[in-house]
Amino acid sequence: MALVAQAPKPAAAPDVSEYVIKDPPSTSPVARILAEVADHQQALANLEELADDFGPRVTGSARLRQAQAWAMDKLKAYGAVNVHEEAYDFGPSWTRGREHARLLNGNGLVLHLAQGAWTPATAGLVQGEVVILEPATLEDLKAALPGLEGRIVLVAAEPKPDAEQKKDRRAFGRTVKAVLAGAKALAILRPSGKKNDLLNMTGSPVAEYGLGATPVAFLAEEHANLLKRLARRGRHPRLELELGGTFSDRPVTVYNVVAELKGTTSPDEVVLVGGHQDSWDLATGASDNGTGTVVAMETLRAIAALGLKPRRTLRVVLFSGEEEGLLGSKAYVKAHAGELDHIQAVLVDDMGSGRITGWPDAGKEANRAILARAMAPVNGLGCKTIGSFTVPGGTDHYPFHQAGVPAFVASQEFGDYMTVTHHSQVDSLDHVVADDLVQGCQVMAAMAWAFLEMEDRAPHSEPAK
């Protein structure tokens, strides 16, 4: 899940009693799918291979390419057809280099930090005084610029938009970024926002999501607090700092992985189940989004293993470029613009590894009844909440939603996802609960089957302007 995402806020479940099926008949396709996943799932083994054998999968890296080849082989073995990759232009790749920071006064501690992706390296090992930047407004930020040149800037607080600026927060964010870029700082440090020495990560080759032309690093929260305390006491903290990330010499081509089970009576209509296979490189991307990747793969495996023949085509898409701004799903929507009317629904798993508790209605009342019907067979598994809120913008369903396609991201129990594992150095298998992952596979496969088989079409809408 991209750092720009806003997590959905739980909402009260609507009255869906007329649709509830606590125990679907054991001979029904959906009951057989639930049993197949429970008894024979391969998601746990696949996640272990994906995380432990391939590990970090930054878009544009060799490790992601290896993981994509692995996924294609798995999907073919499960009986998928039309297994292929779809290319799109990405921009330069980025590779992490040496990272070092040490306090030159005070207690002389070596600080824990990670360079922001797609930001330039420092000019070797540099030294500079740390300035604590806490502007309340954009004007305060502009006024502080003369004191930032040649310094290492710790952005301890972001300026807040006024009433007028709140009307276009995205534009306000771009302005803040542009102003800060003009500071001519040696480097910018950002607190990680997590406790217990955990770090954070984001970045992109695309200017809108990138971190600018100044070297940037995410600093452990406790070490950021140390610098702030020293500054408050007039100790003027000084650092030696080196950030060594490098860019490729030229733009690279990257890929999404696509696989299908063809429908019978309406093969041109598609239910798309997806997750993103790319991850950040501080850990092995187990929950962001290894779990979503293997859930999508398991959905296809279970339906194929039972020999079920769906009315519509099931299409699994393992996106890349999600962490850099939903670039893979945006490329997919653009490349398939003429086919979007044929998509019955898009279902994405990208909110961590917790149990799926429901689905947002994407802010459309028309979606509530159709979601309730699709969820009915898995109410007994704890999936029974339809959120009365709009969708968050930081997952791969969103470009489809903006194009008017019925697109949904699973609501999940967060556990320690946002506070601990998300984009940090501990996004590993140790934080994935096996039973929760199996439940997620069951729910996704049952939801996909419902959309594959339902008589009516899910309601499309006008594309967002």
Secondary structure, 3 states (H helix, E strand, C coil): CCCCCCCCCCCCCCCCCCCCCCCCCCCCHHHHHHHHHHHHCCHHHHHHHHHHHHCCCCCCCHHHHHHHHHHHHHHHHCCCEEEEEEEEEEECCEECCCEEEEECCCCCCECCEEECCCCCCCCCCEEEEEEEECCCCHHHHHHHHHHCCCCEEEECCCCCCCCCHHHHHHHHHHHHHHHHHCCCCCEEEEECCCCCCCCCCCCCCCCCCCCCCCCEEEECHHHHHHHHHHHHCCCCCEEEEEECCEECCCCEEEEEEEEEECCCCEEEEEEEEEEECCCCCCCCCHHHHHHHHHHHHHHHHHHHHCCCCCCEEEEEEEECCCCCCCHHHHHHHHHCHHHHHHEEEEEECCCCCCCEEEEECCCCCHHHHHHHHHHHHHHHHCCCEEECCCCCCCCCCHHHHHCCCCEEECEECCCCHHHHHCCCCCCCHHHCCHHHHHHHHHHHHHHHHHHHHCCCCCCCCCCCC
